[in-house]
Amino acid sequence: MIEYPGFIAVETGEDNSLPLAIAWALSDGTVKHTLIQPDEQWLDDEMLSLNGYDLDDLRYLGVSPLDVLRELEGDHFNETLYTAGVQDDEAALSRLFDDFGVDPFVELAPASRLYPDLDAGEWSRTRNEMFGDMGLEPLRPEHEVQVMLELHKRLINEQA
């Protein structure tokens, strides 16, 4: 059985820091995913972009940002999590940590770093192809994590 690295992806509004949805993988390949309830102070911006989400859906179907952080902490405390878009994911997580006074307990790194024998450009190209092959959307965090898991499995099998 493959033990997977911790992959993470955060969907943001157009300003790239308003966290709307988050997904991460557990070591067994299970993906956790949820919408994030917007904090009221986040909603003060008149130019707020919700990336096609309905504000009521985020409020009623989403999980509070503090509960998201608690769940993430329970799953990945003091670990490095791997992402396809470090800067965007880092900005969104920083907003969660900063706005709620939580000390960051994870570090983010590019997922391509896991495969030193593979050029980062090749990793990105293969990842993009997998979205098409799997019929998934690149901007959805749960799809992003599923693709990174599948790509990891493929690359590990090729090395074996």
C-alpha angles and dihedrals in degrees: 000000000000119000106214128213118241106271119187137183131180124198113216139186119256092279087066095229106067102097112220104163136002137196134181137174129237122218091262091057096257113145121218115200137173144158114247121233107233115241111239092241089058090058095060092086110098090205093055113149118203096186093239096314119130112239091226091053090052091047097047104028098035129089122238113264091240091054089049090053092047091051092047090048091051091052103037112016112167094357136126112246122200124226140177092221108036098175097049094042091045092051092050094046091045089055090053093047095043099043092051098039095243119148110235109259099181134057123215125220134172111271090224087069088073090068108053092171091058123076111240090235091054090050091052093046092050091046091052091050091051092058089060094042092050095040093236134140118245096215096056110091096215090053091047091053093045090053092048090050092049092045090050091051091050094048093046091050091049090053093050 
